[in-house]
Amino acid sequence: MTMRQEISPEIKKIQETVVGMYSEVPWPSHRDADEEMGWRLKCLGVRPQDYQGKKVLDMGCGTGEYALWYAQNGAAEVTGIDLSDGSLALAEKRRQEAGLDNARFQKMDILNCELPDNYFDYSYSVGVLHHTGDPLRGFAHLARITKPGGVVVVSLYSQYSRRILRGKQTICKWLGGDDIHKRVRWGERLFPRTLKKLDARYHGVNTKNIAYDIFGFPHESLHTAGEVLRWFDQCGLEYIGAFAPLRVRDYFYAFRQPEYARFRATFDGFPVMRAVADFMTGISKDIGPKDDDVPPFPRPGALSRAMSQSAWILFGLRFNCFTMAAKKKG
């Protein structure tokens, strides 16, 4: 286990504000993890045997939707860690309601993660590290606690697809200053359509919770696939897949999967993109990698990454986060 390291006053301030907001307004208040996990995991190069019967860690578990999904889908032991008391209380309530004895939630700082080295078979962090002020530090812990041969999954805000939203957030910051509640009120007043679209995407999640997550956030950083690949290299990890895919040919594999039909709601409101997806589905039987070619997917080159990430801009908030997976070497 690594020694506990001091956190700078600036990072501590970010932590206190972020944790305070999500304790007061836990996010998400509801999410249908089933809708997205089947297709997402296939695109990530993750197989059921990577987590079924295995020890799983959810770093920054929030209200526990993903942790409970893995607990319900074959994981032997699921541990969720977070600093938000409000989120952890809701996660524990849901665990008890579901009667899942193979999941547990624990209050812990992900930047000073005190879990043992090489312990978990499958470790992930979804939509959390970009709020910490030091995402690489948190990611290094995620890799450290994973066993050699185990899977590491990370999801971060995209520097590409979040650009339009960043402009709206900047306006709310100008008008609301350091007052999170004022920012949210300005966001609700100026950009109701953005909140309405997200509310529809998350199937009736409390719009107020969405407004705080989008416009009230105290801190966030934006990232690229190339940056995450460098993290993989620094931490001794080997790329196995991404969602959305990072090579054009991998989209043909993705749209051929039966799970795509359930995830189709992602394209609501984007008829052109929906038509492109349907076209690719129709011709993918003869083009692109076959099922026995994956996983893992080959590491994407710079041109493929640039093309794919630029295309994500068209999806906007549908792909405001991107996810990448790797296996720990050794």
C-alpha positions as CSV (number, residue, x, y, z in Angstrom):
1,M,0.0,0.0,0.0
2,T,1.3,3.5,-0.9
3,M,2.0,6.0,1.8
4,R,-0.6,8.7,2.4
5,Q,0.4,11.9,0.6
6,E,-0.6,15.5,1.5
7,I,-3.2,17.2,-0.7
8,S,-2.6,20.8,-1.6
9,P,-5.0,23.5,-0.1
10,E,-6.3,24.2,-3.6
11,I,-7.2,20.5,-4.2
12,K,-8.7,20.3,-0.7
13,K,-10.9,23.3,-1.5
14,I,-12.2,21.6,-4.6
15,Q,-12.9,18.4,-2.7
16,E,-14.8,20.2,0.0
17,T,-17.0,22.1,-2.5
18,V,-17.6,19.1,-4.8
19,V,-18.4,16.7,-1.9
20,G,-20.6,19.3,-0.3
21,M,-22.7,19.8,-3.5
22,Y,-23.2,16.1,-4.2
23,S,-24.0,15.4,-0.5
24,E,-26.8,18.0,-0.7
25,V,-27.9,17.0,-4.2
26,P,-26.9,13.4,-4.9
27,W,-26.3,12.5,-8.5
28,P,-27.8,10.6,-10.2
29,S,-31.0,10.2,-8.3
30,H,-31.9,7.5,-10.8
31,R,-30.2,5.8,-13.8
32,D,-31.0,2.7,-15.8
33,A,-27.6,1.1,-15.8
34,D,-29.0,-1.9,-17.7
35,E,-29.8,0.2,-20.8
36,E,-26.1,1.1,-21.4
37,M,-23.9,-1.5,-19.8
38,G,-24.4,-4.3,-22.3
39,W,-23.4,-2.4,-25.4
40,R,-20.8,-0.2,-23.5
41,L,-18.9,-3.2,-22.1
42,K,-18.7,-4.9,-25.5
43,C,-17.2,-1.8,-27.1
44,L,-14.8,-1.6,-24.2
45,G,-13.5,-5.1,-24.9
46,V,-14.8,-6.2,-21.5
47,R,-16.1,-9.8,-21.2
48,P,-18.4,-11.1,-18.5
49,Q,-15.6,-13.3,-17.2
50,D,-13.6,-10.1,-16.4
51,Y,-16.0,-9.3,-13.5
52,Q,-18.2,-12.3,-12.8
53,G,-17.0,-14.1,-9.8
54,K,-14.4,-11.4,-9.3
55,K,-13.5,-8.6,-6.8
56,V,-14.8,-5.3,-8.3
57,L,-14.0,-1.7,-7.2
58,D,-16.2,1.4,-8.0
59,M,-14.0,4.4,-7.4
60,G,-16.2,7.4,-6.8
61,C,-19.4,5.3,-6.6
62,G,-21.8,8.2,-6.0
63,T,-25.3,6.8,-5.5
64,G,-24.2,3.3,-6.4
65,E,-26.1,2.4,-9.7
66,Y,-23.0,0.9,-11.4
67,A,-21.8,-0.9,-8.3
68,L,-25.2,-2.5,-7.7
69,W,-25.3,-3.5,-11.4
70,Y,-22.1,-5.5,-11.1
71,A,-23.3,-7.0,-7.8
72,Q,-26.5,-8.1,-9.6
73,N,-24.6,-9.4,-12.6
74,G,-22.2,-11.9,-11.1
75,A,-19.5,-10.1,-9.3
76,A,-18.3,-11.9,-6.2
77,E,-17.5,-8.8,-4.2
78,V,-18.2,-5.1,-5.1
79,T,-16.7,-2.2,-3.1
80,G,-17.8,1.3,-3.7
81,I,-15.9,4.3,-2.3
82,D,-16.8,7.9,-2.2
83,L,-16.6,11.0,0.1
84,S,-20.2,12.2,-0.3
85,D,-22.2,11.2,2.8
86,G,-25.5,12.0,0.9
87,S,-24.6,9.9,-2.0
88,L,-23.3,7.0,0.1
89,A,-26.5,7.0,2.2
90,L,-28.6,6.7,-0.9
91,A,-26.3,3.9,-2.3
92,E,-26.6,1.9,1.0
93,K,-30.4,2.3,1.0
94,R,-30.6,0.9,-2.5
95,R,-28.2,-1.9,-1.6
96,Q,-30.5,-2.9,1.3
97,E,-33.6,-2.6,-0.8
98,A,-32.1,-4.9,-3.4
99,G,-30.9,-7.4,-0.7
100,L,-27.3,-7.5,-2.1
101,D,-24.9,-8.9,0.4
102,N,-22.0,-8.9,-2.1
103,A,-21.8,-5.1,-2.3
104,R,-20.5,-2.6,0.3
105,F,-20.0,1.1,0.4
106,Q,-17.2,2.9,2.2
107,K,-16.3,6.6,2.8
108,M,-12.8,7.1,1.4
109,D,-10.8,9.8,-0.4
110,I,-10.0,8.6,-3.9
111,L,-6.9,10.8,-4.1
112,N,-5.6,9.1,-1.0
113,C,-7.1,5.7,-1.6
114,E,-6.1,3.4,1.3
115,L,-7.0,0.1,-0.4
116,P,-4.2,-2.5,-0.8
117,D,-2.1,-3.0,-3.9
118,N,-3.0,-5.6,-6.5
119,Y,-6.3,-6.6,-4.8
120,F,-9.1,-6.1,-7.2
121,D,-9.7,-8.0,-10.5
122,Y,-11.8,-5.2,-12.0
123,S,-11.6,-1.5,-11.1
124,Y,-13.4,1.4,-12.6
125,S,-14.2,5.1,-12.1
126,V,-17.1,6.6,-14.1
127,G,-17.5,10.4,-14.4
128,V,-15.6,11.2,-11.2
129,L,-11.8,11.9,-11.7
130,H,-12.5,15.1,-13.7
131,H,-14.0,16.7,-10.6
132,T,-11.0,16.0,-8.3
133,G,-8.5,18.6,-9.4
134,D,-5.9,15.9,-9.8
135,P,-7.3,13.2,-12.0
136,L,-4.0,11.4,-12.8
137,R,-3.4,10.9,-9.1
138,G,-6.7,9.2,-8.6
139,F,-6.2,7.1,-11.8
140,A,-2.8,6.0,-10.5
141,H,-4.5,4.6,-7.4
142,L,-7.1,2.9,-9.6
143,A,-4.3,1.1,-11.5
144,R,-2.3,0.4,-8.3
145,I,-5.1,-1.5,-6.5
146,T,-5.8,-3.7,-9.6
147,K,-4.2,-7.1,-9.9
148,P,-1.8,-7.9,-12.8
149,G,-4.1,-9.2,-15.6
150,G,-7.0,-7.3,-14.2
151,V,-9.2,-4.7,-16.0
152,V,-9.1,-0.9,-15.4
153,V,-12.0,1.3,-16.8
154,V,-12.1,5.1,-16.6
155,S,-14.7,7.5,-17.9
156,L,-13.9,11.3,-18.3
157,Y,-15.4,14.4,-19.7
158,S,-14.4,14.8,-23.4
159,Q,-12.5,17.9,-24.5
160,Y,-14.3,17.5,-27.8
161,S,-18.0,16.8,-27.2
162,R,-18.3,19.0,-24.1
163,R,-17.2,22.2,-25.9
164,I,-20.7,23.6,-26.6
165,L,-21.8,22.9,-23.1
166,R,-18.7,24.6,-21.7
167,G,-19.8,27.9,-23.3
168,K,-23.1,27.7,-21.5
169,Q,-21.4,26.8,-18.2
170,T,-19.1,29.8,-18.6
171,I,-22.0,32.2,-19.0
172,C,-23.6,30.8,-15.8
173,K,-20.2,31.2,-14.0
174,W,-20.0,34.8,-15.1
175,L,-23.5,35.6,-13.8
176,G,-23.5,33.4,-10.7
177,G,-19.9,33.8,-9.6
178,D,-18.8,31.4,-6.8
179,D,-22.4,30.9,-5.7
180,I,-23.3,27.4,-6.9
181,H,-27.0,27.9,-6.3
182,K,-27.0,31.2,-8.4
183,R,-25.2,29.4,-11.3
184,V,-27.9,26.7,-11.2
185,R,-30.7,29.3,-11.3
186,W,-29.1,31.0,-14.2
187,G,-28.7,27.7,-16.0
188,E,-32.4,26.8,-15.5
189,R,-33.4,30.3,-16.7
190,L,-31.2,30.5,-19.8
191,F,-30.9,26.9,-20.9
192,P,-34.1,25.0,-20.1
193,R,-33.9,23.0,-23.4
194,T,-30.5,21.6,-22.4
195,L,-32.0,20.4,-19.1
196,K,-35.1,19.0,-20.9
197,K,-32.9,17.0,-23.3
198,L,-30.9,15.5,-20.4
199,D,-34.0,14.8,-18.4
200,A,-35.4,12.8,-21.4
201,R,-32.0,11.1,-21.8
202,Y,-32.0,9.9,-18.2
203,H,-35.7,8.9,-18.3
204,G,-37.2,11.3,-15.8
205,V,-34.2,12.0,-13.5
206,N,-35.0,15.0,-11.2
207,T,-34.3,18.0,-13.4
208,K,-33.0,19.9,-10.4
209,N,-30.3,17.3,-9.8
210,I,-29.3,17.5,-13.5
211,A,-29.1,21.3,-13.2
212,Y,-26.6,21.1,-10.3
213,D,-24.5,18.4,-12.0
214,I,-24.3,20.5,-15.2
215,F,-24.3,24.1,-14.1
216,G,-23.5,24.0,-10.4
217,F,-20.4,21.9,-10.6
218,P,-17.5,23.5,-8.6
219,H,-14.7,22.1,-10.7
220,E,-14.2,19.9,-13.8
221,S,-11.4,19.2,-16.2
222,L,-11.7,18.0,-19.9
223,H,-9.7,15.2,-21.4
224,T,-8.7,13.4,-24.6
225,A,-8.2,9.8,-25.6
226,G,-4.5,10.5,-26.3
227,E,-4.1,11.8,-22.7
228,V,-5.6,8.7,-21.3
229,L,-3.4,6.4,-23.4
230,R,-0.4,8.2,-21.9
231,W,-1.9,7.5,-18.4
232,F,-2.1,3.8,-19.4
233,D,1.5,3.8,-20.5
234,Q,2.7,5.5,-17.2
235,C,0.7,3.0,-15.1
236,G,1.7,-0.2,-16.9
237,L,-1.7,-0.8,-18.6
238,E,-2.5,-2.1,-22.1
239,Y,-5.5,-0.6,-24.1
240,I,-8.3,-3.0,-24.8
241,G,-11.3,-0.8,-26.0
242,A,-13.2,2.4,-25.8
243,F,-16.8,3.7,-25.8
244,A,-17.6,5.4,-28.0
245,P,-15.1,3.5,-30.3
246,L,-11.9,5.2,-31.3
247,R,-11.4,3.6,-34.7
248,V,-13.9,3.9,-37.6
249,R,-14.0,0.1,-38.3
250,D,-14.9,-0.6,-34.6
251,Y,-18.2,1.3,-35.1
252,F,-19.2,-1.5,-37.5
253,Y,-18.6,-4.0,-34.8
254,A,-20.5,-1.9,-32.3
255,F,-23.6,-1.3,-34.4
256,R,-23.8,-5.0,-35.3
257,Q,-24.3,-6.0,-31.7
258,P,-27.8,-6.9,-30.5
259,E,-27.4,-4.6,-27.4
260,Y,-27.3,-1.6,-29.8
261,A,-31.1,-1.9,-30.2
262,R,-31.7,-1.2,-26.5
263,F,-29.1,1.7,-26.5
264,R,-30.8,3.3,-29.5
265,A,-32.4,5.9,-27.2
266,T,-29.0,7.6,-27.3
267,F,-29.7,8.8,-30.8
268,D,-33.2,10.3,-30.1
269,G,-33.3,13.8,-31.4
270,F,-30.5,13.2,-33.9
271,P,-32.2,11.7,-37.0
272,V,-29.1,12.1,-39.2
273,M,-26.9,10.2,-36.8
274,R,-29.6,7.6,-36.3
275,A,-29.8,7.1,-40.0
276,V,-26.0,6.8,-40.2
277,A,-26.0,4.2,-37.4
278,D,-28.8,2.2,-39.1
279,F,-26.8,2.3,-42.4
280,M,-23.7,1.1,-40.7
281,T,-25.7,-1.6,-39.0
282,G,-27.0,-2.8,-42.4
283,I,-23.6,-3.1,-44.0
284,S,-21.6,-4.2,-41.0
285,K,-22.1,-7.9,-41.6
286,D,-19.4,-7.7,-44.3
287,I,-17.3,-4.8,-43.1
288,G,-15.3,-4.2,-40.0
289,P,-14.0,-6.7,-37.3
290,K,-15.9,-9.9,-36.8
291,D,-17.0,-11.0,-33.4
292,D,-14.0,-13.4,-33.0
293,D,-11.6,-10.5,-33.7
294,V,-12.5,-8.7,-30.4
295,P,-11.8,-8.1,-27.7
296,P,-9.3,-6.6,-27.2
297,F,-9.4,-3.9,-29.9
298,P,-6.1,-2.6,-31.4
299,R,-4.7,0.6,-29.9
300,P,-6.0,3.5,-32.0
301,G,-3.6,5.8,-33.8
302,A,-3.6,9.5,-33.7
303,L,-5.6,10.0,-36.9
304,S,-8.3,7.5,-35.8
305,R,-8.6,9.2,-32.4
306,A,-8.9,12.7,-34.0
307,M,-11.6,11.5,-36.4
308,S,-13.7,9.7,-33.8
309,Q,-13.4,12.4,-31.1
310,S,-14.3,15.1,-33.7
311,A,-17.4,13.1,-34.6
312,W,-18.5,13.0,-31.0
313,I,-19.1,16.7,-31.1
314,L,-22.3,16.0,-33.2
315,F,-23.6,13.9,-30.3
316,G,-23.1,16.7,-27.7
317,L,-24.3,15.7,-24.3
318,R,-25.0,12.1,-25.5
319,F,-21.3,11.5,-25.4
320,N,-20.1,14.2,-23.1
321,C,-18.1,11.5,-21.3
322,F,-15.9,8.9,-23.0
323,T,-14.8,5.6,-21.5
324,M,-11.6,3.6,-22.0
325,A,-10.5,0.2,-20.7
326,A,-7.2,-1.5,-20.3
327,K,-5.6,-4.6,-18.8
328,K,-2.8,-4.3,-16.2
329,K,0.4,-5.8,-17.5
330,G,2.2,-8.7,-15.8
